[in-house]
Amino acid sequence: MSAAEKPPRAMIKKAVALRYQPARDQAPVVSAKGQGRLADKIIALAQEHGVPIKEDPDLVEILARLEVDQEIPPDLYLVVAEILAFVYKANDRWRERMLSQRR
């Protein structure tokens, strides 16, 4: 692909995965990040393992500046807390579906 054929930087797919284990982590940690095909792989793995996915291009741009295994900085706690709330709600809905299917 020539430079003229490359998509604009803003159109390149990016993904950042976060890990938060309260017993292990003081704050959420970047566990994976990538763009293009690597972003596709991160998203596919999350989907395969039932990990909720939250699309937020602005936040991905900020988190992508961090290194893998780096804790998020305190100034991002509020934004990431909103994502964790989204994930917890998604997990609760999934558990409810699983329990209702067993009945």
N, CA and C of each residue as an Amber inpcrd file, in Angstrom:
protein
   309
   0.8580000  -1.1770000   0.0000000   0.0000000   0.0000000   0.0000000
   0.8990000   1.2320000   0.0000000   0.6850000   2.1300000  -0.8970000
   1.4790000   3.3480000  -0.9690000   1.0010000   4.3390000   0.0880000
   1.8200000   5.3500000   0.3290000   1.4510000   6.3650000   1.3160000
   0.1290000   7.0310000   0.9470000  -0.1340000   7.1800000  -0.3450000
  -1.3800000   7.8130000  -0.7870000  -2.5920000   6.9300000  -0.5070000
  -2.3820000   5.6020000  -0.4160000  -3.4980000   4.6750000  -0.2000000
  -3.7530000   4.3900000   1.2760000  -2.8550000   4.7720000   2.1500000
  -3.0270000   4.4830000   3.5770000  -4.1970000   5.2750000   4.1310000
  -4.9820000   4.6450000   5.0170000  -6.1100000   5.3660000   5.6140000
  -5.6020000   6.4570000   6.5510000  -6.3830000   7.5220000   6.7280000
  -5.9890000   8.5600000   7.6800000  -5.7980000   7.9500000   9.0650000
  -4.8840000   8.5050000   9.8180000  -4.5550000   7.9730000  11.1530000
  -5.7980000   7.8200000  12.0260000  -6.7340000   8.7570000  11.9290000
  -7.9390000   8.7040000  12.7570000  -8.8230000   7.5150000  12.4070000
  -8.6540000   6.9480000  11.1990000  -9.4990000   5.8340000  10.7820000
  -8.9060000   4.4710000  11.1290000  -7.6580000   4.4320000  11.5780000
  -7.0320000   3.1660000  11.9360000  -7.6450000   2.6760000  13.2410000
  -8.1300000   1.4340000  13.2340000  -8.7570000   0.8640000  14.4340000
  -7.7110000   0.6880000  15.5220000  -8.0790000   1.0630000  16.7370000
  -7.2060000   0.9100000  17.8970000  -7.9970000   0.2350000  19.0060000
  -7.2760000  -0.4890000  19.8500000  -7.9180000  -1.1370000  20.9950000
  -6.9540000  -1.1300000  22.1770000  -7.5220000  -0.9840000  23.3580000
  -6.7580000  -1.0710000  24.5980000  -7.5560000  -1.9560000  25.5390000
  -6.8890000  -2.9340000  26.1260000  -7.5300000  -3.8170000  27.0990000
  -7.0350000  -3.4420000  28.4880000  -7.9640000  -3.4190000  29.4370000
  -7.6260000  -3.1100000  30.8200000  -7.8550000  -4.3230000  31.7010000
  -7.0310000  -4.4310000  32.7190000  -7.1880000  -5.4780000  33.7370000
  -7.3410000  -4.7640000  35.0680000  -8.2420000  -5.2720000  35.8950000
  -8.3290000  -4.7570000  37.2610000  -8.6850000  -5.8930000  38.1910000
  -7.7330000  -6.2500000  39.0110000  -7.9260000  -7.2760000  40.0260000
  -7.6070000  -6.6180000  41.3660000  -8.6370000  -6.2400000  42.1330000
  -8.4050000  -5.4780000  43.3590000  -7.3860000  -6.0950000  44.3120000
  -7.3240000  -7.4210000  44.3820000  -6.3660000  -8.0600000  45.2770000
  -4.9270000  -7.9120000  44.7740000  -4.7820000  -7.6370000  43.4970000
  -3.4530000  -7.5750000  42.8730000  -3.0600000  -6.1650000  42.4400000
  -4.0290000  -5.3900000  41.9520000  -3.7500000  -4.0920000  41.3480000
  -4.2740000  -2.9570000  42.2230000  -3.4720000  -1.9030000  42.3390000
  -3.9330000  -0.7170000  43.0510000  -4.8740000   0.1030000  42.1830000
  -4.7240000  -0.0220000  40.8670000  -5.5530000   0.6940000  39.9020000
  -5.6320000  -0.1670000  38.6440000  -6.5870000   0.1140000  37.7540000
  -6.6250000  -0.6360000  36.4920000  -5.2950000  -0.5040000  35.7430000
  -4.9570000  -1.5760000  35.0250000  -3.6760000  -1.6840000  34.3360000
  -3.9330000  -1.9690000  32.8620000  -3.1540000  -1.3640000  31.9760000
  -3.2320000  -1.6740000  30.5510000  -2.6470000  -3.0790000  30.3630000
  -3.4710000  -4.0050000  29.8940000  -2.9940000  -5.3830000  29.7160000
  -2.6510000  -5.6890000  28.2610000  -3.1790000  -4.9080000  27.3260000
  -2.8480000  -5.0790000  25.9020000  -3.2570000  -3.8160000  25.1750000
  -2.5690000  -3.5470000  24.0790000  -2.9530000  -2.4160000  23.2350000
  -2.4250000  -2.6710000  21.8350000  -3.1020000  -2.1060000  20.8540000
  -2.6360000  -2.2660000  19.4910000  -3.5200000  -1.5230000  18.5150000
  -3.0700000  -1.5240000  17.2730000  -3.8500000  -0.8870000  16.2150000
  -3.8630000  -1.7920000  14.9970000  -4.8230000  -1.5420000  14.1120000
  -4.9370000  -2.3550000  12.9020000  -5.2680000  -3.8020000  13.2230000
  -4.4750000  -4.7090000  12.6760000  -4.7360000  -6.1470000  12.8760000
  -4.6140000  -6.5620000  14.3370000  -3.6690000  -5.9630000  15.0500000
  -3.5290000  -6.2900000  16.4680000  -4.7740000  -5.8510000  17.2490000
  -5.3200000  -4.6980000  16.9180000  -6.5660000  -4.2510000  17.5550000
  -7.6900000  -5.2330000  17.2590000  -7.7670000  -5.6920000  16.0050000
  -8.7820000  -6.6950000  15.6450000  -8.6250000  -7.9510000  16.4850000
  -7.3960000  -8.3780000  16.7080000  -7.1220000  -9.5950000  17.4950000
  -7.5260000  -9.3900000  18.9600000  -7.2020000  -8.2310000  19.5140000
  -7.5800000  -7.9240000  20.9030000  -9.1000000  -7.9620000  21.0510000
  -9.8030000  -7.3490000  20.1080000 -11.2700000  -7.3270000  20.1440000
 -11.8360000  -8.7320000  19.9700000 -11.2730000  -9.5070000  19.0470000
 -11.7440000 -10.8760000  18.8170000 -11.5470000 -11.7380000  20.0580000
 -10.4070000 -11.6130000  20.7200000 -10.1590000 -12.3830000  21.9430000
 -11.1350000 -11.9860000  23.0520000 -11.4060000 -10.7020000  23.1580000
 -12.3730000 -10.2570000  24.1600000 -13.7440000 -10.8590000  23.8810000
 -14.1570000 -10.8310000  22.6220000 -15.4550000 -11.4010000  22.2490000
 -15.4930000 -12.9020000  22.5160000 -14.4260000 -13.6180000  22.1590000
 -14.3680000 -15.0720000  22.3820000 -14.5040000 -15.4280000  23.8490000
 -13.9970000 -14.5630000  24.7220000 -13.9950000 -14.8590000  26.1530000
 -15.0950000 -14.1360000  26.9170000 -16.0230000 -13.5330000  26.1790000
 -17.1630000 -12.8870000  26.8190000 -16.8200000 -11.6190000  27.5780000
 -15.7230000 -10.9850000  27.2260000 -15.3270000  -9.7390000  27.8880000
 -16.1170000  -8.5900000  27.2520000 -16.8170000  -7.8110000  28.0660000
 -17.5700000  -6.6850000  27.5130000 -16.6420000  -5.6910000  26.8120000
 -17.1300000  -5.1150000  25.7340000 -16.3530000  -4.1580000  24.9540000
 -17.0730000  -2.8230000  24.9800000 -16.3570000  -1.7840000  25.3300000
 -16.9030000  -0.4260000  25.3690000 -16.1490000   0.3980000  24.3450000
 -16.8660000   0.9480000  23.3870000 -16.2270000   1.7810000  22.3660000
 -16.1710000   3.2260000  22.8410000 -14.9600000   3.7680000  22.8720000
 -14.7560000   5.1640000  23.2540000 -13.4540000   5.6170000  22.6050000
 -13.5250000   6.0880000  21.3550000 -12.3090000   6.4460000  20.6130000
 -11.4110000   7.4570000  21.3290000 -12.0060000   8.4290000  22.0060000
 -11.1990000   9.4250000  22.7020000 -10.4050000   8.8000000  23.8450000
 -11.0590000   7.9280000  24.6070000 -10.3750000   7.2710000  25.7160000
  -9.2970000   6.3190000  25.1990000  -9.5730000   5.6100000  24.1160000
  -8.5670000   4.7110000  23.5390000  -7.3180000   5.5030000  23.1590000
  -7.5040000   6.6760000  22.5800000  -6.3460000   7.5050000  22.2160000
  -5.4990000   7.8310000  23.4420000  -6.1540000   8.1540000  24.5460000
  -5.4290000   8.4860000  25.7770000  -4.7510000   7.2460000  26.3580000
  -5.5070000   6.1450000  26.4650000  -4.9520000   4.9290000  27.0600000
  -3.8410000   4.3290000  26.2120000  -3.9040000   4.5180000  24.9010000
  -2.8770000   3.9620000  24.0100000  -1.5130000   4.6100000  24.2460000
  -1.4770000   5.7390000  24.8860000  -0.2020000   6.3930000  25.1990000
   0.5100000   5.7230000  26.3660000  -0.2430000   4.9320000  27.1510000
   0.3560000   4.2220000  28.2840000   1.0500000   2.9630000  27.7940000
   1.9560000   2.4460000  28.6100000   2.6620000   1.2060000  28.2880000
   1.8620000   0.0120000  28.8040000   2.0450000  -1.1340000  28.1890000
   1.4390000  -2.3700000  28.6870000   1.9990000  -2.6180000  30.0910000
   1.1440000  -3.0490000  30.9980000   1.4330000  -3.2800000  32.4210000
   1.5430000  -1.9870000  33.2340000   1.2250000  -0.8510000  32.6360000
   1.2430000   0.4160000  33.3590000  -0.1310000   0.6820000  33.9530000
  -0.1490000   1.0990000  35.2240000  -1.4130000   1.4980000  35.8500000
  -1.8990000   2.7920000  35.2140000  -3.2130000   2.9300000  35.1630000
  -3.7400000   4.1940000  34.6350000  -3.4350000   5.2940000  35.6530000
  -3.1890000   6.4920000  35.1810000  -2.8890000   7.5930000  36.1060000
  -4.1530000   8.0590000  36.8320000  -3.9790000   8.6350000  38.0260000
  -5.1310000   9.0780000  38.8180000  -6.0940000  10.0110000  38.0720000
  -5.5960000  10.8160000  37.1340000  -6.5070000  11.7340000  36.4440000
  -7.4660000  11.0110000  35.5040000  -7.2540000   9.7150000  35.2670000
  -8.1800000   8.9250000  34.4410000  -9.0960000   8.0220000  35.2710000
  -8.9550000   8.0520000  36.5900000  -9.7520000   7.1620000  37.4430000
 -11.2560000   7.3010000  37.1950000 -11.7460000   8.5120000  37.1200000
 -13.1920000   8.7190000  36.9620000 -13.6880000   8.1300000  35.6450000
 -12.9660000   8.3740000  34.5690000 -13.3770000   7.8560000  33.2640000
 -13.3380000   6.3330000  33.2560000 -12.2720000   5.7610000  33.8060000
 -12.1490000   4.3050000  33.8260000 -13.1650000   3.7000000  34.7940000
 -13.5080000   4.4110000  35.8470000 -14.5540000   3.9240000  36.7620000
 -15.8770000   3.7720000  36.0220000 -16.1540000   4.6730000  35.0960000
 -17.3730000   4.5570000  34.2950000 -17.3250000   3.2980000  33.4290000
 -16.1650000   2.9760000  32.9050000 -16.0170000   1.7560000  32.1030000
 -16.1950000   0.5230000  32.9810000 -15.5960000   0.5480000  34.1700000
 -15.7500000  -0.5940000  35.0720000 -17.2160000  -0.7770000  35.4610000
 -17.9470000   0.2960000  35.6640000 -19.3850000   0.2000000  35.9590000
 -20.1080000  -0.4510000  34.7860000 -19.7560000  -0.0700000  33.5600000
 -20.3220000  -0.6860000  32.3540000 -20.0410000  -2.1910000  32.3410000
 -18.8020000  -2.5640000  32.6460000 -18.4130000  -3.9790000  32.6410000
 -19.1650000  -4.7460000  33.7280000 -19.2560000  -4.1860000  34.9260000
 -19.9630000  -4.8670000  36.0120000 -21.4340000  -5.0690000  35.6700000
 -22.0600000  -4.0650000  35.0650000 -23.4620000  -4.2120000  34.6580000
 -23.6070000  -5.2790000  33.5790000 -22.6890000  -5.3030000  32.6320000
 -22.7370000  -6.3180000  31.5740000 -22.5620000  -7.7080000  32.1710000
 -21.6670000  -7.8520000  33.1260000 -21.4690000  -9.1460000  33.7860000
 -22.7130000  -9.5700000  34.5510000 -23.3550000  -8.6270000  35.2260000
 -24.5830000  -8.9430000  35.9550000 -25.6820000  -9.4170000  35.0030000
 -25.8320000  -8.7400000  33.8580000 -26.8430000  -9.1540000  32.8700000
 -26.5280000 -10.5520000  32.3450000 -25.2570000 -10.8360000  32.1080000
 -24.8480000 -12.1520000  31.6130000 -25.1760000 -13.2310000  32.6470000
 -24.8520000 -12.9660000  33.9180000 -25.1580000 -13.9430000  34.9810000
 -26.6580000 -14.2010000  35.0750000 -27.4390000 -13.1330000  34.9920000
 -28.8930000 -13.2880000  35.0510000 -29.4010000 -14.1490000  33.9050000
 -28.8640000 -13.9580000  32.7120000 -29.2670000 -14.7860000  31.5560000
 -28.8830000 -16.2390000  31.7760000 -27.6870000 -16.4600000  32.2900000
 -27.2330000 -17.8380000  32.5310000 -28.1180000 -18.5220000  33.5700000
 -28.4500000 -17.8090000  34.6260000 -29.2980000 -18.3880000  35.6710000
 -30.7070000 -18.6600000  35.1670000 -31.2410000 -17.7670000  34.3410000
 -32.5970000 -17.9810000  33.8290000 -32.6380000 -19.1460000  32.8420000
 -31.5580000 -19.4030000  32.1460000 -31.5070000 -20.5310000  31.2030000
 -31.4230000 -21.8680000  31.9300000 -30.8930000 -21.8600000  33.1350000
 -30.7610000 -23.1170000  33.9180000 -32.0770000 -23.5120000  34.5850000
 -32.9790000 -22.5770000  34.6960000 -34.2440000 -22.8580000  35.4110000
 -35.2020000 -23.5980000  34.5420000
